[in-house]
């Protein structure tokens, strides 16, 4: 039995690392993958002590990204990053995900050019405020030859990340940006960045 455990400790982390690398390579360019677990046999139940993932680029459907978040529940600590991440219409830069126990923190930079590429009717998007666990953005919307300056509030509601116009009764036009039954978003904050802004969201696995 001792021999089996020793062999498992030597072999299983390498197998798990290569398997994860192969799966991630289908969605982008992988720079680094590290998996550590003691005892390593816990890897057979999709559990690990620490996982590091660094990617140059990652492109996938939002549902696939949610599936990866679900699998992260069995990891004690996780440090994942991507220089360029696209899971839907919007491209994120310098994106990172940090997990410690059940607490999760995500950080990403968004440029005005990428917002306009995702929503062609909106231009000049900038961060105008960040307080109370929410972020206020401002931009110019153009439609049918008419232009108007609008503000929207990005916030956490009922565990979801949502956006709504900063207007009386604007909540009636709320749009869900991110929702996962296993991850409750608690707050969001932002700060200016060259050409755009950086957003930080915190949440907890449940």
Secondary structure as GFF3:
##gff-version 3
##sequence-region A 1 206
A	DSSP	alpha_helix	2	25	.	.	.	ID=ss1
A	DSSP	beta_strand	28	36	.	.	.	ID=ss2
A	DSSP	three_ten_helix	40	45	.	.	.	ID=ss3
A	DSSP	beta_strand	48	59	.	.	.	ID=ss4
A	DSSP	alpha_helix	62	71	.	.	.	ID=ss5
A	DSSP	three_ten_helix	72	74	.	.	.	ID=ss6
A	DSSP	beta_strand	75	86	.	.	.	ID=ss7
A	DSSP	beta_strand	91	100	.	.	.	ID=ss8
A	DSSP	beta_strand	103	111	.	.	.	ID=ss9
A	DSSP	alpha_helix	112	118	.	.	.	ID=ss10
A	DSSP	beta_strand	122	131	.	.	.	ID=ss11
A	DSSP	beta_strand	134	143	.	.	.	ID=ss12
A	DSSP	beta_strand	146	157	.	.	.	ID=ss13
A	DSSP	beta_strand	160	165	.	.	.	ID=ss14
A	DSSP	three_ten_helix	170	173	.	.	.	ID=ss15
A	DSSP	beta_strand	175	178	.	.	.	ID=ss16
A	DSSP	beta_strand	183	193	.	.	.	ID=ss17
A	DSSP	beta_strand	196	205	.	.	.	ID=ss18
###
